[in-house]
Amino acid sequence: MRMHLAIPQCLYVGVAVLVAAASKVAAVNDYLSLRQPTLLQSDCATRWSELSSSTTSASSSDTSALDSSDAGEFHVNLSAQVARFESDYVNFNTRTYNGQVPAPTIKVCPGDRLVITLTNGLEAGSDNNTNLHLHGMHLPPVGNADNVMPNVEPGDQRVYTYDIGSEHPAGTFWYHPHSHGNVNSQLNGMMAGTLIVADRPTAFPVEVAAMDDLVLLLQAICVENCHNIFDNLDDAVRNDVGLANGDDDGEAWDVDFEVVEDEADAPLNDTSLPTVYVNGQILPKIEIAVSEYKRLRFVNAIANNVAELVTTNGSGCNLHVLAMDGIYFDAPKVRDVVVLPPGGRADVAIMCSEDGTFYIETDSAPCRNKLLGKVNQHRVPSQRIVKLKVLSDEGGSGSVAMRLPSTLPARPSYLVDTVGSASASAVADSTIPERNKYGFEFSVWMDPGTKYGVNHEKLNVSHVNHTMPVGELQRWELSVNTYDTAACDVGETSDSDCRTMNHPFHIHSTHFQVSDMDVDADPDGVMFELGEWRDTLPLFRASVQIRFTPRDYMVGNIFAHCHIASHVDGGMAQLVGVYDTVTSGSDESEDENEEDESGSEIAEEADAEEDEDEAEDEDEDEDEDEEE
């Protein structure tokens, strides 16, 4: 039975007017076969994909040809524009890239020059300021590269030029807006797309090349009265800045959504919890043969929630993790659960040993409360997200898609293991100079309402908090501290005032290696292990140490922040600087803040939002207390 529930509310957009009449419509594909986003790929990526699909390796003579002649310049046009998103659950108008949910998948090669022209076709208003971040990519943070300081205002255009290094890791990355103060509304509004750096055919296992290669970009919609108020659908399509300033004459429209009841495949029947969409679909279907492997590229583009991925208990379907955050493991690792923080990615080879209908699910289980916080507290609620239709094997065991490789492609040479005891390059912590050690604390405090910052301070875009010389190993200690709050045992479900929550750490322009952790951080390696390379790491209570070496392409000011979108909008971020001692002779380069006029804009917007945030934070506190 389908129940159509019309909500008697309108969304007044204030400064940022979203005009439905000019919008495109996202096709409804719920419960159907998984569709792939539009693919935009460079000539090099096209050729490499064709070569990789062959079961025979290219000769060594082909290697030099691939490295020297295939890479080129690839142009992509992205337009920020309004579209109407429609599904069996909810219809609404939102900001998109190119009128698509999800946005196109972009595929390039190491050595390519990717040129993206971002046109802001939204209506005038600060809520519609936007920009672009290539999450996880090793790119300069200045000029027209991965510089998230300047805004692209409505009616304006910006040309980003990304020179992708010839040694750049092949893997799964993604892109999204990073305009301070608008990250939550634009990400929650489903503005995101996948970015793939193609695997080198000459270094790619034929077993993986034979697998179907599928993108699964996870997004979520929470309609009303959400446990986290910043997940509310109305906040997903507008901020409250315009209304707070008395500008309430913007265009309005009804939120029209449909809840499906009494069906085994129904989404959540609770409008206060996020419902997951995969490539813009509710519960899409994947067909797979018994014992066949498929490569699934999971991207957690959900704004504020960790996704804990499992398969149906007892299904005989196994998750073999090939890579996390775009960096391959040495060999595939079997996982009962894959924990993906917001912004995190996992490349997984899935295989089912018996036929039948099974599911990939999110599992907000109490057994992980001490690792991630309370059930449904910045955690995707338990639900089925992909249907697996497992067919009896007719292809025979001779297919290479029926095997896993024993080894996986190596990391780039510049990602040096300094942790492993068996590594000749292992470095003792005591040998790292004190100037290259830094404490980075995610801080939450009440003043009044909930405040978010780093080292007990909100983001100040005019201040560089830590400077790092090129080529010198860094050791950071990451931690979380909630001030002015009574302690509680997160394993308990009784009422308390505890507001401790997880905070995924992300730093731009580089990966880092997990070098040490408190005994309580992740004793069983559920979320991550020592020696693992990440660019986004879930943190809860215990501290974790990471290491990385700044490279010359990183010179400039780099963002390090919590990847819960509402937290970074609230100021849970810092700027850190990278300098080249040879060229600068100081701790900051002359041009690292090129076009930093947006920094003053960010500061002004942050001041203007302070009073409004206090009111919203008080509401959020009340909601959290009710949840607990």
N, C-alpha and C positions, 0 to 999 in steps of 0.2 A: 504494500500500500504506500502510495506517495502522498505526503501531506505538503501542500504548498502554503508556506507561512509568510505572509506579507508583514513586514515590520513598519509600523507607522512612524517612521523617522525620516528626516531629510538631512543630508550632509551639506552644510553651508561651507563653502570653500574659502570665503574671506579673500585674502590677498591672491591666493592661487586658484583661479577659476578654471575648472575642468569642464569643457564644453562637450556634451554628449553628442550633439548633432554632427560634429565634425569627426567623430571617432570611427575607427574600424571595429570589427567584431572578431573576437577570438573564437575559433570554431569549438563546438562542444564535442569532446571525444572521450567523455568519462566512460569507464568500464570497457573500453574497446582496446584493441592492440596498441601497445606502446608506440607512440609516434616519436620520431626524431626531430629535433629542432632544425630549422633551415641551416644548411651547411655552407659557409663561405670559406674557401680554402685557397691558399696560394698555389701557383703552378708547381712549386717544389713539393708542397704537401700532397698535391694530387699525384705526382709521379712517385713519391715515396710510398704513398698508400698502395698504389698499384704494385710496386715492387715487393712491399711487405706481404701482400696477399698471396704472393707466390710461395710455394712450399720449398723452393730451392733458394739458397743464399746467393747474393750477388758476389761476384768475384772480387778479389782485392783490388783489381784495376778499376772496378766500378766505384770503389770507395772514394778515391781522389776525385773522380768525376762528380760524384754526388756532393762532396764537400766544396768543390771549387766552382761548379757551374750551375747548380740547380737553384741555389738561394737567389732571391731577387727582391724586388719591391712590390708590395701587395697593398692595395688601397681598399678600405672598407668605409662605407658611409653609415653612420648611426644617427638616427633622428629621435630625440626625446619628444614624444607625442602622446596624446590621449587616445586610449582605446577602451572599448567596452569589453570587459572580461565576462564570459558567460559559461556556466557549468550547470550540472544537475543540482548543485548545492547553493550557489550564490551568483548573482549578477551584479556588477558594479563597474563604474568608470574609474580608470586609473592611469598613471603614467607608465609608459612602456618605451622600449627601444624598437623603432620601426613598426609600431603597432602590433608587436608579437609577444606572446607569453608562452614559453620563455623566449628570450631574445635569441638571435642567430648564434650558432656555434661557429667560432672562428678557429681555423686550423692553419698553422704556420710551421716552418722549419727553423731549426737553429741556423743562424746566419741571415735569415730574412730581415728585411726592413718592413715593418708593419706600420702603415700610415692610416690612422683612423680620423675621419672628419666627423666631429660631434656637433650636430646642429640642434639647438634648443628651440623647438617649435611650440613650447608651452606658452600659456598666457602670462602676462606680466605679473610679477610678484616675487618676493624673496623666497617663498615656499617652493617656487619653481626653479630657483637656482640649482644647477647641477654641475657635475664634472665626471671624470672617469678614472677608475683605478683598476689596474691589471693585477689582480691578487695573486701573490706568490711568484711573480715574474722577477727576474734579476735584471733590473733596469734602473737608470739614473733617476733620482727624485727631483730633478730640476728642469727648468726650461720647458720644452714641449714634450718631454718624456713622461714618466710616471709621477708627475707633479700634481699633488692633490690640493695644493694651496689655492690656485686661482679658481674662481667660479666661472661657469658659462651661464650668463644670464639669459632670460627669455629673449628670443630674437637674435641672439648672438651665435657665433660659431667658433670652434677651436679645432685646430689641426694638431693631433698628437703624432709624434714620430718616434717609433720604438725600434731601435737597432738591437736585435736579438743576438746575443753572443753565439759564436760558432760552437762553443762548448755548453751552451745552455741545456739544462736537463730536459729530456723529453718527458712529457707527462700531462696530467690534467690540472688545469688552472681555471680561473674564471674572471669575469669583469663585472663591475657594479659601480653605482654612484658613490662619491665620497665627499659630498658637500656638507661641511660641518653644520649640524642642526637639522639637516634634511635626510640624513642617512636612514633613520628608522622609517620615516614615511615613504621614502622611495624604494627601499628594499622590501618593506612590508607590502608595498604596492606591486611587488613582483617584477621590479626592474633589475634583471640579471641575465647573464649569458655565460656559456662555457667557452673556455679558450684551451685549445689543445696544441701542444708542441709535439710535432710528429716524431715517431720513433725512427731511428736510423735503420734502414733495411739491412745493412751489413752487420748490425750488432743486435738484431732483434730475434728472439727465439721463434723458431717456426711454429712451435706449439701455440704460442700466444697469437702469432700472426694469423693462424687458422681460425681463431675464435671470432664469432660475431662480436663487434665492438659497439657498445651501446652507451649513450649518454643518459644519465638519470639525474636531472637537476631538481632538487627538492625545494619546494616552497610551501608556505602554509597560510591559511586564512582563519582568523578568529573573528566571529561576527559581533558579539556584544557581551558586556559584563565579564570581560576576560580576566583571568587570574592576574595577568600582567596587563595593566591598562594600556601599555604602549603596543600591545598586540591587537587592540580593538580595530575593527575594519575602518571606522570613521577616521582614526588617526593614520591608518595606512594610506588613505587617499587625500588627507590634508593634515597640516599642523594646526595648532590653535593660535598661532601668532596673530593672524588677521582678526580673529574673533576677539582676542584679548585686547587688541588695539581699537576695538569698536567698529571694525570694518566688516559688517555682517550682511552686506547687501550683495554678496556673491551669488552666483547661480546655484540652485539646489536640485537634488534629484533623490528619488526613493531608492533605498537598498532593497532589492527584491531577491530573496533567497528561498531555497527549497530544501527541506530536510527529508531524507528518505528513511522510512521506518519499515520494520518487519521484513527486511531483506538481509540475507546473510552477508551480502557485499556492501551494505550501507556504510557511509562514512559515520563519523561520530554524531550521535544524536544530542550532543551538548554544545550549544553555540558559544559557551564560555571557554572552550578549549580549541587550540589550533587544529584544523583539518589539513592533512598533508596532500599536496598536489605534486605529481611527478611529471615533469615536462608539460605542466598545465592541465594534467588529467587526474581525476579521482580513480584510484585503483586500476591502472592500466594492466593489460595482460601481456605476458611474455610466454611464448611457446618454446620448449626446450626438450630435446630427446634425453632419454635415460642415459646417464654417464657422459653426456655432452657438457663441455665447458663453454660458457659465454663470459666475455669481459664486460663488466658493468662499471662505468665511470660515475661514481656517486659524487655529487656536489651539494653540500649543505648551504643553500642560499636562503635559508630561513633566518629572519632578522635576529631573533632573540632566544633561540632554543637549540639545545644540543639534541641530535638525533642518535638514538641507540638502535642499530640495525641488527635484526636477527631473522632467522627463518623459522617457519612453523615447527614447533617442538615435535620431535619424532618423525619429521618428514623425510629424513635421509638426504636433505639438501645441505650442502656444506659451502661455507664462505672461505675461499682461499685468497688472502690479501696479497696483492702483487706490489702495491705502492701506497704510500700515504703522502698527501700534499705534493704529489708530483715527483717523489723520489722513490725509486724502486728499492725494495728489500734485496738482500743477497739471493734469497730464494723465497718462494711463496710460503706464507704462514697461515695455518688454519686458525680461524677465530670463531668462537661461539657468538660473540657480539662485536660489532664494529662501532666504536664511539666516534661520532663526527661532531665536533663543535661547530658553531656558526662560522662559515668560511672554510671549513675543512673539506678535504677530498679523500676518497679512497677508491683505488682501482682494485676490483674484486673479480676473481674468476669463480663463478658459481657452478656447482654440479649437483645434480639430484640422482640418487641411486635407484629410485623406483618411480613408477608412473603414478599419476594421480594429480589432484589439484592442491597446491600448497601456496604459501604466501611469504613474501618478505614483509616484515613488520617493524614498526618502532616499538620499543619495549622500555617504558619508564618504570623499571622494576625497583622495589624497595631495597633489594640486595645491593644496589649501587648508590644508595643514599649517602653513604659516607665518602663516596668518591665525587659525586656530582650535586649533592643537595637533595632536597625533598622532591618527591614525585610531583611532576607537573610544574616545578619551580624552575623556570628557564630550561625545561626538558620537554621535548615533544611527547605528548601523551601517547599511551599504547594504542596502536591501531594498525590495521592492515594497509599497506601502501602499494604493493604490487602483487598481482595474481600470477602464479607460476603454473602453467598448464604443461605437465610433464608427460611426454608421449613415449610409448614403447619404442625401444631402439630398433631402427630399421637401417641405420647407416653402417653398422658393423664396427668392430673395435679397431679396424685399421685406420680410421680417420685420425689425423693428428689433432683434431679438436677434442679427442677423447683422452688427451694426455696433458700433464702439466710439465713445464720445463724444470730442470733441476737447478738452474741458475738463471738470474735475471740481469738485464743490462747494468753496467757499472755506473756509479755516480760520476759527475764531472771531476776532473783531477783537482780542481780548486776547492772542492768540498772534502777536506782532509780529516780523516778520523783521528781525533786527539784523545779519545776516551778509551777505546778497547785495550785491554791489558795485553792482548796478543799483537797489537799494532806497534810497529817500529816508531810510529810518529806520536804515540801516546805521550801526553804532557801532564806532569804533576801540577795540581792546583797551586802549590806553593811557589812554582816558578813563574807564575803569571804576575806581572807588576801590579801593584795596588791601583795605579791609575787606570788600568784596564779591567777593574772589577766594579760592578755597579749593582746596587740594590733597587729593584723595581717592584714596588708594592701597590697592588690594586686596593684602594682605600674606599670604604663606605662609611659615612657618618651622618648624623642627624643634626640639622642646623638652620631652620627646622626642616622637617621632611627629610627625605633620603638624598644625600649628596654623593656624587661619584667623582673620583679623582685618582691620581697616581702620587704616591708618597704624600698623601693627605693634602694634595693641592689639585685644583681643577686645571684643565688645560690652559696654558698661557702661550699663545702662538708667537709672542714676542721674545720668548725665552728658550734657549737651548739648554737642556738639563744635564747633558753628558756629552762629551766629545770623544771621538775615537779616531786614532790614526790609521791610515790605510796599511794593511799588511800585518797588524798586530792582533794576536788572539785576544778576544774578549771573553770574560766570564761574568755572566749576570745571574743574580739570584732573584727568582720570581716568587712572590708571595701574595697572600690575600689577608686583609685585616678589616674587620667590621667593628667600628668604634661605637661606644655608648649603647651597647646592646647586651642583654643578658645572655649568658652562654646557654647552650642547649645541646642535647644529643640528637643529631640529625637522623639517627636511626629510630627515634621515637615518633609516634604520630599524635601525641598529646599536644594540647594547645601550649604555645609559648610565644615569646616576643622575638625569637631568633629570626634574623633576616639573612643569615649567611647564605650566599648563593655562588654558583660557579661563574668564573670570569675567564673566557678564552683569551690567551695572549697572542697577539699578532704583531709582527714587525715587518715593515715594507722592505722590498729590494733584496732580501736574503733569506736563506734557510738557516736554521740553527740546529745544533746537536744537543740532545739531552745528556748531560754529563753527570748529574747526581740528583738525588731527591731524598726528602725525609722518608722515613720508614712507612709513614701513613699515607704518602702521596698516591701510590698505586702499587701496593705490594705484590699483586698477582699479574701485573702487566696488562690489565684490562684496557686501559686507555693508551698507554705508551710504555716503552721500555728504555732502559739506558742504552745510549748509543744511537737511538733513532733520530732521524732528521725530519724536522717539521718547519712549517712557517706559521702554524696556528695550533696552540696547545691548550687543552682544557685545564684549568686550575680551580681548586676548591679551597681547602684549608692549609694543607701542608705546602712547604716551599719546594721549589724545583730549581736546579741550576742548569743553565744552558751555556753553550759556547758557539762562537762564530768569529770569522775573520773578515772585517770590512775590506772590500776590494775597490780598485780605483774608480770603477763605474758608479760607486755609491757616494762619491763626494757630494756633499750638500746636507740638507736637513731632512731627516727621515722620521716618519710617524711610527710610534710604538703604542699600542692601545688595546683595550678590551674589545673583542669582536661581537659583543652583544650590542646591537645597533643603538638601542635607547641609552645604553651606558656611555658609549663614545660620544653621542650627541650631548650627553650631560656633562662631559668634560673628563672622562676616564681615558686620558691619552697624554702623551708627552712628545715633544720634539727632541731628537738626539742628532748630533752632528758628526759627519765623517769628514776628515780633512787629510790632505796629502802633504806630508812634511817636506817633500822635495819641491813641490810647486808653490805651496802657500807659505811655508815658514811660520805658520801660526795654527791656531786651533779652529779656524773657520776660513773657508774659501770666499773670495770676493763675490762670486756669482751664485752662491748656493741658494740665495733667496730671490733669484731672478723672478720677476713678476710677483713679488710677495705682497703686492697691494691687496691681495685677497686676505692676507693675514690680518690686516687692520679691519677688513670687513668681517672676518670671523670673530674678532675680538668685540666689535660693536654689536654683532648679532648675539653673541654670548651674553653680553651685559643686558641687552634688551629682553632676553629670554629668562634671565635669572628669576625675576618675580613670578613669571608664569610657571617656571619649573617648580618653584616652591609649592604652589597650589596643587600642581599635578602630582608632585611627590607625596604630599599629604594624602591625596586620594589613593595613591599606590600603596602607601603604608596601610591604609584601612583595608584595601583589598587583600594584601598579604596576610593581615591579621585574621581576616575572615577565612582565608584558605587554610590557615593553620589551625 
